[in-house]
Amino acid sequence: MVLHTIPCFDLVYFGTGNAAPYDSRQIGPSNLDELYTASILAVRGDSGQLVWHYQTTPHDHWDFDSVQKLVMADVMIDGKPRQTIMQASKNGFFYVLDRQSGELLSATNYTYVNWASRGRLKTGKPVVTDEADWSKKPSNIYPSWAGGHTWNPMSYSLMTHLVYIPVLDVPNIWVGHGGQRGLGQVH
């Protein structure tokens, strides 16, 4: 895990892993988000107090943890300078957040994505598609469990003002084996 700290904010930023099991039939009917999993967190460096969090994949059923590299840059957004933290998440979306407040500034896909149609700026949650539900029939999900971006380094160029992301454009087929114990077998 790579930790980043900004002395002026006294914040440490890091991404978190995901929860398991992925099969919603094993989790139960609550349909909760599994708070703080698959998230970017900012905590106080001196106390460990949580300041903000942003969950990239609420209720993750596809192995889309959020531990990919975090890149900090001061960028112009809508004509205003913003201190940002950015992540090309395993889930195929590129997130730009205000690094002091955690406000979501952008959530757009950087590779082909079919588990969600888009990210909502207002709520911060992805709009999950019908194709993403692999519990009833096999689904070919983009990106795969390996992610659209994972451990490979990415970078931000001060010269071009672009982010360079090594991308995996690969799907995988998710299958819910309904006959297994605990998976809601139909009689």
Order of alpha helices (4+ residues) and beta strands (2+ residues): beta-beta-alpha-beta-beta-beta-beta-beta-beta-beta-beta-beta-beta-beta-beta
